[in-house]
């Protein structure tokens, strides 16, 4: 687990403040500063899935999450915790979209014919597992949004109890 580095926390929050004020270079500095942390988050999230993922996919997941987060809007994270929550949520959303795509109707969806010996393979369980986790998180969010954010930060973002 990560430990809280107060200097790093202050730097990230300071960079986020500069990003919110429109400093275009601050965004590049911010992502350069936290990129290794984001790749660690992605590796942990990918490792938690039953489906095997190539090592380079953590970089692809980080890039897709960053694109999603910055798409059409400027970054509006209030502090380090909020920033990592937004990114862990974006990573989870990317994985959910991928699972849904893999199960899409044009590819057979859940109603495809599967030989009995193939049913329950790691790939099937990972695809359904991601969607089940997403559905459970959406339900949990309705009942306790703060606790749902904590789950996202702890299990998908790899943050420590102290950080969350």
C-alpha positions as CSV (number, residue, x, y, z in Angstrom):
1,X,0.0,0.0,0.0
2,X,1.0,3.6,-0.5
3,X,2.0,5.7,2.4
4,X,1.0,9.3,2.6
5,X,3.9,11.7,1.6
6,X,2.8,15.1,2.9
7,X,5.2,16.9,0.5
8,X,3.8,15.0,-2.5
9,X,0.2,15.6,-1.3
10,X,0.9,19.3,-1.1
11,X,2.5,19.4,-4.5
12,X,-0.4,17.5,-6.1
13,X,-3.0,19.8,-4.5
14,X,-1.0,22.9,-5.5
15,X,-0.7,21.7,-9.1
16,X,-4.5,20.9,-9.1
17,X,-5.1,24.5,-8.0
18,X,-3.0,25.8,-10.9
19,X,-4.8,23.5,-13.3
20,X,-8.2,24.9,-12.1
21,X,-6.9,28.5,-12.7
22,X,-6.2,27.6,-16.3
23,X,-2.4,27.1,-16.2
24,X,-1.9,24.7,-19.2
25,X,1.6,23.7,-18.1
26,X,0.4,22.7,-14.7
27,X,-1.6,19.8,-16.2
28,X,1.5,18.4,-17.9
29,X,3.5,18.8,-14.7
30,X,0.7,17.1,-12.6
31,X,0.5,14.1,-14.9
32,X,4.2,13.8,-15.1
33,X,4.4,13.9,-11.3
34,X,1.8,11.2,-10.7
35,X,2.1,9.0,-13.8
36,X,4.0,6.2,-12.0
37,X,1.4,6.2,-9.2
38,X,-1.4,6.0,-11.8
39,X,0.3,3.1,-13.5
40,X,0.6,1.3,-10.1
41,X,-3.1,1.9,-9.6
42,X,-3.8,0.5,-13.0
43,X,-1.6,-2.6,-12.4
44,X,-3.5,-3.3,-9.1
45,X,-6.8,-2.8,-10.7
46,X,-5.9,-5.1,-13.6
47,X,-4.3,-7.7,-11.3
48,X,-7.6,-7.8,-9.3
49,X,-9.4,-9.1,-12.4
50,X,-9.6,-12.8,-13.3
51,X,-8.8,-12.1,-16.9
52,X,-5.1,-12.0,-17.7
53,X,-4.0,-8.7,-19.1
54,X,-0.6,-7.9,-20.8
55,X,1.7,-5.8,-18.7
56,X,1.6,-2.9,-21.2
57,X,-2.2,-2.7,-20.6
58,X,-1.6,-0.7,-17.4
59,X,-0.2,2.1,-19.5
60,X,-3.1,1.9,-21.9
61,X,-5.6,1.9,-19.1
62,X,-4.0,5.0,-17.5
63,X,-4.0,6.8,-20.9
64,X,-7.7,5.8,-21.6
65,X,-8.7,7.0,-18.1
66,X,-6.9,10.3,-18.5
67,X,-8.5,10.9,-21.9
68,X,-11.9,10.1,-20.4
69,X,-11.3,12.4,-17.5
70,X,-10.1,15.3,-19.6
71,X,-12.6,14.8,-22.5
72,X,-14.3,18.0,-23.3
73,X,-13.9,19.5,-19.8
74,X,-11.1,20.8,-17.8
75,X,-10.0,18.8,-14.8
76,X,-11.9,19.9,-11.7
77,X,-10.4,17.9,-8.9
78,X,-10.4,19.7,-5.6
79,X,-7.5,17.9,-3.9
80,X,-5.3,14.8,-4.1
81,X,-8.0,12.5,-2.8
82,X,-10.6,13.7,-5.2
83,X,-8.1,13.5,-8.1
84,X,-7.2,9.9,-7.4
85,X,-10.9,9.0,-6.9
86,X,-11.7,10.5,-10.3
87,X,-8.9,8.6,-12.0
88,X,-9.8,5.3,-10.3
89,X,-13.4,5.8,-11.3
90,X,-12.3,6.5,-14.9
91,X,-10.2,3.4,-14.9
92,X,-13.1,1.3,-13.6
93,X,-15.4,2.8,-16.3
94,X,-12.9,2.0,-19.0
95,X,-12.8,-1.7,-17.9
96,X,-16.6,-1.8,-17.6
97,X,-16.9,-0.5,-21.1
98,X,-14.4,-3.1,-22.4
99,X,-16.4,-5.9,-20.6
100,X,-19.6,-4.6,-22.1
101,X,-18.1,-4.4,-25.5
102,X,-16.8,-7.9,-25.2
103,X,-20.3,-9.1,-24.3
104,X,-22.0,-7.0,-26.9
105,X,-24.8,-8.5,-29.0
106,X,-22.9,-8.3,-32.2
107,X,-20.3,-10.5,-30.6
108,X,-22.8,-12.9,-29.2
109,X,-23.5,-11.2,-25.9
110,X,-24.5,-13.3,-22.9
111,X,-26.7,-15.5,-25.2
112,X,-24.0,-17.1,-27.2
113,X,-23.6,-20.8,-27.5
114,X,-20.7,-22.0,-25.4
115,X,-19.6,-25.6,-25.3
116,X,-20.0,-26.9,-21.7
117,X,-16.2,-27.4,-21.4
118,X,-15.5,-23.7,-22.2
119,X,-18.1,-22.2,-19.8
120,X,-16.6,-20.7,-16.7
121,X,-13.2,-19.9,-18.2
122,X,-11.2,-17.1,-16.7
123,X,-12.2,-14.7,-19.6
124,X,-15.9,-15.3,-19.1
125,X,-15.7,-14.9,-15.3
126,X,-13.6,-11.7,-15.7
127,X,-16.1,-10.1,-18.1
128,X,-19.1,-10.9,-16.0
129,X,-17.2,-10.0,-12.8
130,X,-16.4,-6.5,-13.9
131,X,-20.0,-5.8,-14.8
132,X,-21.2,-7.3,-11.5
133,X,-18.8,-5.2,-9.5
134,X,-19.9,-2.1,-11.4
135,X,-23.6,-2.9,-10.8
136,X,-22.9,-3.4,-7.1
137,X,-21.0,-0.1,-6.8
138,X,-23.8,1.7,-8.5
139,X,-26.3,0.3,-6.0
140,X,-24.0,1.1,-3.1
141,X,-23.5,4.7,-4.4
142,X,-27.3,5.2,-4.1
143,X,-27.2,4.2,-0.5
144,X,-23.9,5.7,0.8
145,X,-22.0,7.7,-1.8
146,X,-19.1,8.5,0.6
147,X,-18.6,4.8,1.4
148,X,-18.7,3.9,-2.3
149,X,-16.0,6.5,-3.0
150,X,-13.9,4.9,-0.2
151,X,-14.3,1.5,-1.8
152,X,-13.2,2.9,-5.2
153,X,-10.2,4.5,-3.7
154,X,-9.2,1.5,-1.5
155,X,-9.8,-1.4,-3.9
156,X,-9.5,0.1,-7.4
157,X,-7.2,3.0,-6.6
158,X,-4.9,1.1,-4.2
159,X,-5.0,3.9,-1.7
160,X,-4.3,3.2,2.0
161,X,-6.8,3.6,4.8
162,X,-5.1,6.8,5.8
163,X,-5.2,8.2,2.3
164,X,-8.9,7.5,1.9
